[in-house]
Amino acid sequence: MAKVQIIVGSIRDNRVGRKVADWFYDIGLNRKDFDLELVDLREVDLPMFNEPNHPRFGNYVYEHTKAWSARVASADAYVFVTPEYNHSFPSALKNALDYLSAEWRFKTAGFVSYGGVAAGTRAVQALKPVLSCFQMAMVLEQVNIPFVGALFNEDGEFKPPQASVDAANVLYDRLGFWIEHQVPLLKK
Ligand SMILES: Cc1cc2nc3c(=O)[nH]c(=O)nc-3n(C[C@H](O)[C@H](O)[C@H](O)COP(=O)(O)O)c2cc1C
């Protein structure tokens, strides 16, 4: 079974990102077609990028980088759960990406974005050129959630509309399509 990591890109106190990621993760768990792992960058807790060598050489000095490398390398695909911060994606996510190189290369990437009126789409558009440095295959269909703050009930549970649930399932379907084509290439 292909392994998909769902990467939570926001790390601030009081963030909604973890709840959005948990929601997407739960939809995937019910489908039972992927080995899913939630990767919360707040828990990974990387310092600002401090490796002395370019990550493309893979000769990491720090234990935090070695651990991050092993974890990311274990997945076939990633779904980046990202808010929009100032028309882009959070610095914690850029930091986590910059730490590595070959671990991301040729893998499949999907997006769950959220924000205000633009639903985090500008964050995804900013993320794409970064991921293209790793030659990642980016799934066209996305989950883009507008006005995220209005989608929590009085108990603080994330309750997006059915259209978002449908979009999440389409994203999982497309991840499966690309993984099927990419995993054999990666193993060559
Ligand atoms: C520093 C900062 C910048 C933001 N910039 C934008 C923005 O450019 N566009 C937008 O739609 N929402 C913006 N927002 C609102 C966020 O999308 C919203 O607060 C969301 O909950 C942030 O995700 P998080 O709670 O997981 O951190 C911004 C929020 C913060 C904290």
The ligand as an SDF file (V2000), in Angstrom:
LIG
                    3D

 31 33  0  0  0  0  0  0  0  0999 V2000
    0.2150   36.2120    9.3140 C   0  0  0  0  0  0  0  0  0  0  0  0
   -1.1120   35.9340    8.6490 C   0  0  0  0  0  0  0  0  0  0  0  0
   -1.3210   36.3230    7.3580 C   0  0  0  0  0  0  0  0  0  0  0  0
   -2.5260   36.0340    6.7120 C   0  0  0  0  0  0  0  0  0  0  0  0
   -2.6800   36.3610    5.4110 N   0  0  0  0  0  0  0  0  0  0  0  0
   -3.7910   35.9310    4.7540 C   0  0  0  0  0  0  0  0  0  0  0  0
   -3.8980   36.1070    3.3550 C   0  0  0  0  0  0  0  0  0  0  0  0
   -3.0400   36.6390    2.7020 O   0  0  0  0  0  0  0  0  0  0  0  0
   -5.0150   35.6460    2.7400 N   0  0  0  0  0  0  0  0  0  0  0  0
   -6.0260   35.0050    3.4300 C   0  0  0  0  0  0  0  0  0  0  0  0
   -6.9990   34.5670    2.8300 O   0  0  0  0  0  0  0  0  0  0  0  0
   -5.9470   34.8330    4.7650 N   0  0  0  0  0  0  0  0  0  0  0  0
   -4.8520   35.2730    5.4310 C   0  0  0  0  0  0  0  0  0  0  0  0
   -4.7290   35.0740    6.7820 N   0  0  0  0  0  0  0  0  0  0  0  0
   -5.8490   34.4370    7.4830 C   0  0  0  0  0  0  0  0  0  0  0  0
   -5.5890   32.9340    7.5750 C   0  0  0  0  0  0  0  0  0  0  0  0
   -5.8950   32.3020    6.3620 O   0  0  0  0  0  0  0  0  0  0  0  0
   -6.3920   32.3360    8.7130 C   0  0  0  0  0  0  0  0  0  0  0  0
   -6.0540   33.0270    9.9120 O   0  0  0  0  0  0  0  0  0  0  0  0
   -6.0780   30.8620    8.9140 C   0  0  0  0  0  0  0  0  0  0  0  0
   -6.8070   30.3830   10.0140 O   0  0  0  0  0  0  0  0  0  0  0  0
   -4.5890   30.6410    9.1730 C   0  0  0  0  0  0  0  0  0  0  0  0
   -4.2960   29.2810    9.2900 O   0  0  0  0  0  0  0  0  0  0  0  0
   -3.8220   28.6600   10.7020 P   0  0  0  0  0  0  0  0  0  0  0  0
   -4.9160   28.9790   11.7000 O   0  0  0  0  0  0  0  0  0  0  0  0
   -3.7190   27.1960   10.4390 O   0  0  0  0  0  0  0  0  0  0  0  0
   -2.5220   29.3090   11.0480 O   0  0  0  0  0  0  0  0  0  0  0  0
   -3.5490   35.3670    7.4350 C   0  0  0  0  0  0  0  0  0  0  0  0
   -3.3240   35.0030    8.7620 C   0  0  0  0  0  0  0  0  0  0  0  0
   -2.1310   35.2680    9.3630 C   0  0  0  0  0  0  0  0  0  0  0  0
   -1.9020   34.8220   10.7910 C   0  0  0  0  0  0  0  0  0  0  0  0
  1  2  1  0
  2  3  1  0
  2 30  2  0
  3  4  2  0
  4  5  1  0
  4 28  1  0
  5  6  2  0
  6  7  1  0
  6 13  1  0
  7  8  2  0
  7  9  1  0
  9 10  1  0
 10 11  2  0
 10 12  1  0
 12 13  2  0
 13 14  1  0
 14 15  1  0
 14 28  1  0
 15 16  1  0
 16 17  1  0
 16 18  1  0
 18 19  1  0
 18 20  1  0
 20 21  1  0
 20 22  1  0
 22 23  1  0
 23 24  1  0
 24 25  2  0
 24 26  1  0
 24 27  1  0
 28 29  2  0
 29 30  1  0
 30 31  1  0
M  END
$$$$
